[in-house]
Amino acid sequence: MGKKSLKPTSAVLLTPVVLVTCQEEGKNPNIITLAWVGVANSDPPMISMAIRPERHSHGIIQKTGEFVANLPTVAILKEMDFCGVASGSKVDKFSETNLTPLPAEKLKAPLIKECPVNLECRVKQVIPLGSHDLFLGEVVAAHMDEEIRSEKGRMDMRKARLFAFCPGAMEYWSLGEEIGKYGFTKGKLD
C-alpha cells in the first residue's frame, strides 16, 4: 500500500483535550473545551493554546490575561463535550454540567475539581495565526490530585484516565496502556 496525498491539514494529529477556565470580574466563570493545546516551553514552564477570536472565552482571556488549563478524565467526557459546543455567552457551563469550581491559588479563574490536573497560567503573548490566535501562558501554579500520583510523584496515566481528540475523525480516544518509557532504546529506565 502506498501513501495517499492529502490537502495540507493538521487534522490528522491526535491532540490533548483541555477544559480551560476563565473569569471576568463580577461575572460567572466560563469553561471552554480546547484541543489545540500543547507544551510550549520548559523553563519557565509554558503552554500554548489556540482559540478562535469569535469564541466567548477568547475575549475574556485576552482582557484578564489569565486562564486555568484543566485536564479532564473519561468520567466527565459528556460534560467536556458540552463545554465545547455550548457558548458561555448563553449558558452558565458550571451550572449546566454540575462541574465544581475551586478557588485558584494565584488567579481569579477557578480550577475544576473533577479534573485531576490544573495549571494556572498567565498570558505572556498572543500571536494571531489566521483562524486562531495562539495564547502563550506561563504556568504560575500547578495542582495534581493525590489519587493519580505515582510513588515518584509523577502522574500515573492509568489512574488519570485522560483522553485525546482526533480532529480528522472527530472522535475522542482514551489513553491508558503504557507502551514504553522515554529513552528505553538507550537503556534509560527512569
C-alpha positions, 0 to 999 in steps of 0.5 A: 500500500502506498501513501495517499496525498492529502490537502495540507491539514493538521487534522490528522494529529491526535491532540490533548483535550483541555477544559480551560477556565476563565473569569471576568470580574463580577461575572460567572466563570466560563469553561471552554473545551480546547484541543489545540493545546500543547507544551510550549516551553520548559523553563519557565514552564509554558503552554500554548493554546489556540482559540478562535477570536469569535469564541466567548472565552477568547475575549475574556482571556485576552482582557484578564490575561489569565486562564486555568488549563484543566485536564479532564478524565473519561468520567466527565467526557459528556460534560467536556463535550458540552463545554465545547459546543455550548457558548458561555455567552448563553449558558452558565457551563458550571451550572449546566454540567454540575462541574465544581469550581475551586478557588485558584491559588494565584488567579481569579479563574477557578480550577475544576475539581473533577479534573485531576490536573490544573495549571494556572497560567498567565498570558505572556503573548498572543500571536494571531495565526489566521483562524486562531490566535495562539495564547502563550501562558506561563504556568504560575501554579500547578495542582495534581490530585493525590489519587493519580500520583505515582510513588515518584510523584509523577502522574500515573496515566492509568489512574488519570484516565485522560483522553485525546481528540482526533480532529480528522475523525472527530472522535475522542480516544482514551489513553491508558496502556503504557507502551514504553518509557522515554529513552528505553532504546538507550537503556534509560529506565527512569 
